[in-house]
Amino acid sequence: MAPPAAGRPRHGAASTGTGAAPAGGYDLLRHGWLARWLKAPSWQFQMILPNQILFWVVIVVGLVGTSDPELNFATAITWYVWFCLVFVLILATGRGWCAVCPFGGLAEWVQRRALWSRGGVRRPIGLGLAFPERVGRYGYLLPVATFGLLTWIEEFFEIAGPGDPPLTSALVVGLIVFALVSFLVFERRTFCRYLCPLSGLIGTLGAQAPLAGFAARDPQVCRDCTTKDCLRGNENGYGCPWFTWPGDGAAGLHCGLCGECFRTCPAGNVGLVLKPPLAGLLRPSARRADVAWAVACLAGIVVYQQLNATAWYTAVDDGLNALTGVPHYPNPVGYLGVIALVGLLAAVPAWSAARRLLREDLALPARGSSFVYGATRFRVVFVPLMYAAIPLVGSDYLARQLPKFLDNAAKVIPAAARMLGAVSAADSPPAAFAMADQATVVAVQLVVVAAGTLASMVAAYRISRAELAVAFRAPVPATAAAVALMAAGGGLIGWLFVLIQAAE
């Protein structure tokens, strides 16, 4: 839903939303201490600063520290701890990482010429260009593409496994430069919305999280508003850097949790919404086809990472390298081929169901009904199925990081001590700090995947019962098929983890 035309200086129905709770959720800003903290212009600076310091330490230590990745603090904290915790943060808080991200934070400080200040104090520097609309229409496929490229680069140069300290520093510096250049060329947080490699991952997998972001307490107040200070900014804060209107039912998809809309709304109509887990997957009006395809692509990327740990795929990759002249793993043809194959397998059930809808000449729901995410028979099935699969894909990513975390996370302690000169290399043997053996790691992976599979089965059941019954004359078989698809996907993923036996 686009915001209605806005004009200054009047604000309509300013008082009707004050103090109300956002529909379908609990408003965390009912707690006065939290509301007062988020009203402070410096609150996000306080959140970002520790991460900012940590990542500059990573850059320096990766360049000047030991070349042993298990004893270098840069590789230990980045690949053994941080990357795993990001997925935990996604599942719990959605875009919580965006609120503390040091890459966008630093670039935004430069763009605004201030560490924190209220809106309108300084003109931002840079070209301030709008992102090309014909490119932006691809939505979440753009950041998923940059994530896929970054993943291939990391695999090709073996930056994360077992870990390369100088290349880890180079990767972090590259992300900072990429963000800074983007902020200086485009307006606001265009980088975060369209280009950041983590944004597609966080935005899609985070849709299942309980923390839904900032949203209108009463959407009608937002529709009646004539000033749209949440988008334009005022003396209390900046306009939303994510180009997100809190009155939109799908706003949480891009809510970076910066709180600018909360600080600038003159009606006090913005709350911070906490909803039951999976609630974000069950709202047809918030679903988008680009998110559905992004989920399929992300599934392909993580399945590739599992396949490449098997002996038979190593032979396939070697053969492709010999044919294409690529010096070593990973072959880009195989990489893109696996992603495309997984996407195709994800789409086949929807195509099959669409053909059945066509044979039975079943009418599509009219626009404006619950099926607002697309008017094609394929989308009627594919989009909700991919949303239902989000917990399963998220659990796959989290489980894929567990070998590094459980085997190596404790090594951060001796690595930090060594960095500070408290111990020598001889006093901190890395092998002594594994937290789990191979069998335990695999068992934990299977538990995580089982939980994600169960969540996807529940989502598929609820979505199918509520929606596919509208399109199919046999809703019970359709619901059973959707649930069975999630169970089969979870079984395949679990089998792959057993097959690769905690390979990193």
Number of C-alpha atoms within 10 A of each C-alpha: 11 10 16 12 11 17 12 10 9 12 19 15 15 18 13 15 21 17 17 16 22 22 14 11 18 17 21 16 20 14 9 10 10 12 16 11 13 18 17 16 21 14 16 20 18 13 15 20 17 12 16 18 11 14 20 16 15 25 22 14 20 23 19 12 19 19 15 16 24 25 25 27 27 33 32 30 24 23 24 28 21 15 16 22 18 17 23 17 16 25 24 16 21 30 31 23 20 22 19 22 19 23 23 24 25 19 22 22 17 17 26 22 15 13 17 17 18 19 20 16 15 12 10 19 14 16 13 16 14 12 14 9 9 7 10 16 12 15 19 25 23 22 25 29 18 18 21 22 14 16 17 20 14 18 15 15 15 16 22 22 15 16 23 23 31 22 19 25 25 16 17 17 17 12 17 18 14 17 24 21 15 24 29 21 19 18 21 24 23 22 25 24 24 23 24 24 22 19 26 27 23 26 25 27 28 31 27 29 25 20 27 30 25 29 28 29 26 21 19 15 22 28 18 17 24 19 21 27 26 27 22 18 22 21 13 22 26 25 23 24 22 22 18 23 25 28 23 17 16 21 21 25 22 22 27 28 24 21 25 27 31 27 26 26 24 20 19 20 27 31 29 24 23 20 19 14 16 21 17 22 25 19 16 20 15 19 22 20 21 18 24 23 21 26 28 25 25 27 23 26 25 22 21 19 18 21 18 21 18 15 10 10 15 15 12 14 21 16 13 19 19 13 9 11 10 15 11 13 19 22 22 17 13 18 19 16 14 21 21 16 14 19 20 15 13 23 20 14 18 21 17 13 18 20 14 14 18 13 9 11 9 15 12 16 17 10 11 9 10 16 25 16 20 17 13 13 21 19 20 23 24 23 25 28 25 26 32 30 30 28 30 29 28 29 26 26 24 23 25 23 21 24 26 23 26 21 22 23 23 19 27 23 16 24 28 18 17 20 18 11 10 11 14 14 15 7 10 17 14 20 10 11 17 16 15 15 12 13 12 14 23 23 16 16 26 22 15 21 28 20 16 24 30 17 22 30 25 16 27 28 23 17 23 27 16 15 20 22 16 17 18 19 13 11 17 15 13 19 23 15 16 26 24 15 19 27 19 13 18 26 15 13 25 22 13 16 23 16 15 16 18 24 19 17
